[in-house]
Amino acid sequence: MHEILTITLNPALDMNTEAEKVIPDVKLRCTEPAVDPGGGGINVARAINHMGGNASAVVAIGGHNGNRLLELLMDEGIATMPIPAPGETRASVVVNCKDTGEQYRFMLPGPPWQDEHVKKAIHTTAAHAPNGGLVILSGSQPPGVPLDFEEHLSAAIREAGARLIVDTSGPALRKIVEDPQSPPFLLRADDEEAEGLAGRKLETPADTAAYARELIAKGVAENIIFARGSEGSVLTTPEGSWLATAAKVEVVSKVGAGDSYVGGFTLCLARGNSIQEAARWGAAAASAAVTTEATRLCVGEEVERLLPQCKLIEL
């Protein structure tokens, strides 16, 4: 079993609540919120914990929200290495409208970082990176973090003898793709991001695989996973491409599906399985996550139940 470390630069207190209707210009009376520790890497670590694995977490922490977040992580049994954030840890709010069934997600930006905070994050992560293990960078970047952060982290992780998995979006993802310097072991993004980068529609899984092969040839990453919504996700390696199909389930909430995918994928890989089998476990974990309410992520028993429905189709 290889060790797993996650890193979250922009964590959040995730609050999930309900209102009868969501309309402008009036006070909306909401239900008592459920509060969970959130942020990409944190959610990946939680998902791994829910599936019977173990992951530790480097987390940027600041203020009262940060202290509350640490308490919640402690309650879930996740070993945490806090690094100082330059301000109050942010909050995020999910409001479910009972009248329409629609979900509204409000994400705050987090405190702006300075150069010393960036260096501290890279140093701390590299110092705790498990030799031969897996390090996961997931979630949004706070304001002030340079776009080449992933490249510097990837180089430091490689020097420490670990493999880096990056799950990112927006300008940081575009920087990795357009100016690859230190390719991670694996890069993951969703279908909208993939099409935005490609500058064209990726109509079929084969189209997605073809674009991923272009990026691998450019040296963007050793392996690439692009999500395709309810179809599943496309894994591309130097050896080939596969569609890991999603299970057919009733969607309750899409919150945390991507993080659950990364958790299932990484845990399976850490247990010594092939990267193709890991993609199938990721698909099952994402499928399980969308059946749960709010920010509950996947449940281990449900992942195992859905796994037989998740097929691996060579492209």
C-alpha positions as CSV (number, residue, x, y, z in Angstrom):
1,M,0.0,0.0,0.0
2,H,1.5,3.3,-1.1
3,E,1.0,6.4,1.1
4,I,-1.2,9.2,-0.1
5,L,-0.9,12.9,0.7
6,T,-3.3,15.6,-0.5
7,I,-2.7,19.4,-0.6
8,T,-5.4,22.1,-0.4
9,L,-4.4,25.7,-0.8
10,N,-7.9,27.1,-0.7
11,P,-10.0,25.1,1.7
12,A,-13.5,26.1,2.8
13,L,-16.1,25.5,5.4
14,D,-18.8,24.0,3.1
15,M,-22.3,24.9,4.3
16,N,-25.3,23.2,2.7
17,T,-28.9,24.4,3.3
18,E,-32.4,24.6,1.8
19,A,-34.9,27.3,1.1
20,E,-38.5,27.0,-0.1
21,K,-37.7,29.3,-3.0
22,V,-34.7,31.2,-4.2
23,I,-35.8,34.6,-5.5
24,P,-34.2,38.1,-5.4
25,D,-34.8,41.1,-3.1
26,V,-36.3,39.2,-0.1
27,K,-35.0,37.5,3.0
28,L,-34.7,33.8,2.3
29,R,-35.4,31.6,5.4
30,C,-33.1,28.6,5.2
31,T,-32.8,25.4,7.1
32,E,-30.1,24.6,9.7
33,P,-27.0,24.2,7.5
34,A,-24.9,21.0,7.4
35,V,-21.2,22.0,7.7
36,D,-18.3,20.0,6.3
37,P,-14.6,20.6,5.7
38,G,-14.2,21.4,2.0
39,G,-11.8,22.1,-0.7
40,G,-10.5,19.8,-3.4
41,G,-7.7,18.0,-1.6
42,I,-9.6,17.8,1.6
43,N,-12.6,16.2,-0.2
44,V,-10.3,13.7,-1.8
45,A,-8.8,12.7,1.5
46,R,-12.3,12.4,3.0
47,A,-13.5,10.2,0.1
48,I,-10.4,7.9,0.5
49,N,-11.3,7.7,4.2
50,H,-14.9,6.8,3.4
51,M,-13.7,4.0,1.2
52,G,-11.6,2.4,3.9
53,G,-8.3,4.0,2.9
54,N,-6.0,6.5,4.6
55,A,-4.7,9.9,3.4
56,S,-3.0,12.7,5.2
57,A,-3.6,16.3,4.2
58,V,-1.6,19.5,3.9
59,V,-4.1,22.3,4.4
60,A,-3.7,26.1,4.4
61,I,-5.5,27.4,7.6
62,G,-6.4,30.8,8.9
63,G,-8.7,32.4,11.4
64,H,-11.8,31.1,13.1
65,N,-13.0,29.3,10.1
66,G,-9.7,27.6,9.8
67,N,-9.8,26.4,13.4
68,R,-13.3,25.0,12.8
69,L,-12.2,23.3,9.7
70,L,-9.3,21.6,11.6
71,E,-11.8,20.4,14.3
72,L,-14.0,18.8,11.6
73,L,-11.0,17.1,10.0
74,M,-9.9,15.8,13.4
75,D,-13.5,14.4,13.9
76,E,-13.1,12.5,10.6
77,G,-9.7,11.1,11.6
78,I,-7.7,12.8,8.9
79,A,-4.1,13.5,9.8
80,T,-3.6,17.2,8.9
81,M,-0.4,19.2,8.5
82,P,-1.6,22.9,8.6
83,I,0.3,25.7,6.9
84,P,-0.5,29.3,7.7
85,A,-2.8,31.0,5.3
86,P,-2.6,34.8,4.9
87,G,-6.2,35.4,6.1
88,E,-9.5,33.9,7.2
89,T,-10.3,30.5,5.6
90,R,-13.1,31.0,3.2
91,A,-16.7,29.6,3.3
92,S,-18.8,28.2,0.5
93,V,-22.6,28.0,0.5
94,V,-24.8,25.5,-1.3
95,V,-28.5,26.4,-1.3
96,N,-31.1,23.8,-2.5
97,C,-34.4,25.3,-3.7
98,K,-37.2,23.0,-2.6
99,D,-39.7,24.6,-5.1
100,T,-37.7,23.8,-8.2
101,G,-35.2,21.2,-7.1
102,E,-32.4,23.4,-8.4
103,Q,-29.1,23.8,-6.6
104,Y,-27.2,27.1,-6.2
105,R,-23.5,27.1,-5.3
106,F,-21.7,30.2,-4.0
107,M,-17.9,29.9,-3.8
108,L,-15.9,32.7,-2.2
109,P,-12.3,33.4,-3.4
110,G,-10.2,33.0,-0.3
111,P,-7.5,35.3,1.1
112,P,-4.8,36.6,-1.3
113,W,-1.4,34.9,-1.0
114,Q,2.1,36.3,-1.0
115,D,5.3,34.7,-2.2
116,E,6.4,33.5,1.2
117,H,3.1,31.5,1.6
118,V,3.7,29.9,-1.8
119,K,7.2,28.8,-0.9
120,K,6.0,27.4,2.5
121,A,3.3,25.3,0.8
122,I,5.8,23.8,-1.7
123,H,8.4,23.2,1.1
124,T,5.9,21.6,3.5
125,T,4.4,19.4,0.8
126,A,7.8,18.2,-0.4
127,A,8.9,17.5,3.1
128,H,5.9,15.3,3.8
129,A,5.7,13.7,0.3
130,P,5.8,9.9,0.7
131,N,8.7,8.3,-1.1
132,G,7.1,6.1,-3.7
133,G,3.7,7.4,-2.8
134,L,1.1,9.7,-4.4
135,V,0.5,13.4,-3.8
136,I,-2.7,15.0,-5.0
137,L,-3.1,18.7,-5.7
138,S,-6.8,19.4,-6.1
139,G,-9.1,22.4,-6.0
140,S,-8.9,26.1,-6.8
141,Q,-5.9,28.3,-6.3
142,P,-6.2,31.3,-3.9
143,P,-5.6,34.8,-5.4
144,G,-1.9,35.6,-5.6
145,V,-0.7,32.0,-6.2
146,P,1.3,32.1,-9.5
147,L,0.1,30.1,-12.4
148,D,3.3,28.0,-12.5
149,F,2.7,26.8,-8.9
150,E,1.9,23.2,-10.2
151,E,5.1,23.1,-12.2
152,H,7.3,24.0,-9.2
153,L,5.4,21.6,-7.0
154,S,5.7,18.8,-9.6
155,A,9.5,19.3,-9.7
156,A,9.7,19.2,-5.9
157,I,7.5,16.1,-5.6
158,R,9.5,14.3,-8.2
159,E,12.7,15.1,-6.4
160,A,11.1,13.7,-3.2
161,G,10.4,10.4,-5.0
162,A,6.6,10.7,-5.2
163,R,4.1,10.9,-8.1
164,L,1.9,14.0,-8.4
165,I,-1.8,13.9,-9.5
166,V,-3.2,17.4,-10.5
167,D,-6.9,18.1,-10.6
168,T,-7.3,21.7,-11.5
169,S,-9.2,24.1,-13.8
170,G,-9.2,27.7,-15.2
171,P,-6.0,29.7,-15.9
172,A,-3.8,27.2,-13.8
173,L,-4.9,24.3,-16.1
174,R,-4.4,26.4,-19.2
175,K,-0.8,27.3,-18.1
176,I,0.0,23.6,-17.6
177,V,-1.3,22.8,-21.1
178,E,0.1,25.7,-23.0
179,D,3.5,25.9,-21.4
180,P,4.4,22.4,-20.0
181,Q,7.6,22.5,-17.9
182,S,7.4,19.7,-15.3
183,P,4.7,17.2,-16.3
184,P,2.8,15.6,-13.4
185,F,2.2,11.8,-13.3
186,L,-1.5,12.5,-14.0
187,L,-3.6,15.5,-15.0
188,R,-7.4,15.4,-14.6
189,A,-10.1,17.9,-15.7
190,D,-13.7,18.0,-16.7
191,D,-15.3,17.9,-20.1
192,E,-16.0,21.6,-20.3
193,E,-12.4,22.5,-19.5
194,A,-11.2,19.9,-22.1
195,E,-13.3,21.5,-24.8
196,G,-12.2,25.0,-23.9
197,L,-8.6,24.0,-24.1
198,A,-9.1,22.1,-27.4
199,G,-11.0,25.0,-28.9
200,R,-13.5,22.6,-30.4
201,K,-16.3,20.2,-29.4
202,L,-15.3,16.8,-28.3
203,E,-18.4,15.0,-29.4
204,T,-17.4,11.4,-28.5
205,P,-15.1,9.6,-26.0
206,A,-12.8,8.9,-29.0
207,D,-12.5,12.6,-29.7
208,T,-11.6,13.2,-26.0
209,A,-9.0,10.4,-26.2
210,A,-7.5,11.9,-29.4
211,Y,-7.1,15.3,-27.8
212,A,-5.5,13.8,-24.6
213,R,-3.0,11.9,-26.8
214,E,-2.0,15.3,-28.4
215,L,-1.4,16.7,-24.9
216,I,0.7,13.7,-23.8
217,A,2.8,13.9,-27.0
218,K,3.4,17.6,-26.0
219,G,4.7,16.6,-22.6
220,V,1.8,18.1,-20.7
221,A,1.4,15.0,-18.4
222,E,2.4,11.4,-18.3
223,N,-1.3,10.3,-18.1
224,I,-4.5,12.3,-18.6
225,I,-8.1,11.8,-17.4
226,F,-10.9,13.9,-18.9
227,A,-14.4,13.5,-17.4
228,R,-17.4,13.2,-19.7
229,G,-20.3,13.7,-17.3
230,S,-22.8,10.8,-17.1
231,E,-20.9,8.8,-19.7
232,G,-17.9,8.4,-17.4
233,S,-14.3,9.5,-17.8
234,V,-11.6,8.9,-20.5
235,L,-8.2,7.7,-19.3
236,T,-5.3,8.1,-21.7
237,T,-1.8,6.8,-21.2
238,P,1.2,6.3,-23.5
239,E,-0.2,2.8,-24.1
240,G,-3.8,3.6,-25.0
241,S,-7.1,5.1,-24.1
242,W,-10.1,3.7,-22.2
243,L,-13.6,5.0,-21.3
244,A,-14.5,4.1,-17.7
245,T,-18.3,4.2,-17.8
246,A,-20.3,5.7,-15.0
247,A,-23.0,3.6,-13.2
248,K,-26.7,4.4,-13.9
249,V,-27.9,6.1,-10.8
250,E,-30.4,8.8,-9.7
251,V,-28.5,12.0,-9.2
252,V,-29.2,13.7,-5.9
253,S,-26.2,16.2,-5.8
254,K,-23.2,16.6,-8.1
255,V,-21.2,18.2,-5.3
256,G,-18.0,16.2,-4.7
257,A,-18.3,13.8,-7.6
258,G,-15.0,14.9,-9.1
259,D,-13.2,14.7,-5.8
260,S,-14.7,11.3,-5.1
261,Y,-13.4,10.1,-8.5
262,V,-9.9,11.2,-7.7
263,G,-10.2,9.5,-4.3
264,G,-11.3,6.2,-5.7
265,F,-8.8,6.3,-8.5
266,T,-5.9,7.1,-6.2
267,L,-6.8,4.6,-3.5
268,C,-7.1,1.8,-6.1
269,L,-3.7,2.8,-7.6
270,A,-2.1,3.0,-4.1
271,R,-3.2,-0.5,-3.4
272,G,-1.1,-1.7,-6.3
273,N,-3.7,-2.1,-9.0
274,S,-3.3,-1.0,-12.7
275,I,-4.1,2.5,-13.8
276,Q,-7.0,1.1,-15.9
277,E,-8.6,-0.6,-12.9
278,A,-8.0,2.6,-10.9
279,A,-10.1,4.5,-13.6
280,R,-12.9,2.1,-13.0
281,W,-12.8,2.6,-9.3
282,G,-12.8,6.3,-9.8
283,A,-16.0,6.0,-12.0
284,A,-17.7,4.0,-9.3
285,A,-16.8,6.5,-6.6
286,A,-18.1,9.4,-8.6
287,S,-21.3,7.5,-9.4
288,A,-21.7,6.8,-5.6
289,A,-21.1,10.4,-4.7
290,V,-23.9,11.8,-6.9
291,T,-26.4,9.6,-5.0
292,T,-25.7,11.4,-1.7
293,E,-27.0,14.7,-0.4
294,A,-25.0,17.9,0.2
295,T,-21.3,17.4,0.7
296,R,-21.4,13.8,1.9
297,L,-19.2,12.4,-0.9
298,C,-19.2,8.7,-1.7
299,V,-19.8,5.8,0.7
300,G,-17.5,2.8,0.5
301,E,-20.2,0.1,0.4
302,E,-22.0,2.0,-2.4
303,V,-18.8,2.2,-4.4
304,E,-18.3,-1.5,-4.2
305,R,-21.9,-2.2,-5.1
306,L,-21.7,0.1,-8.2
307,L,-18.3,-1.1,-9.4
308,P,-19.6,-4.0,-11.5
309,Q,-21.7,-1.5,-13.5
310,C,-18.5,0.5,-14.4
311,K,-17.0,-1.0,-17.5
312,L,-13.7,-0.3,-19.2
313,I,-14.0,0.2,-22.9
314,E,-10.9,0.5,-25.0
315,L,-11.0,3.4,-27.5
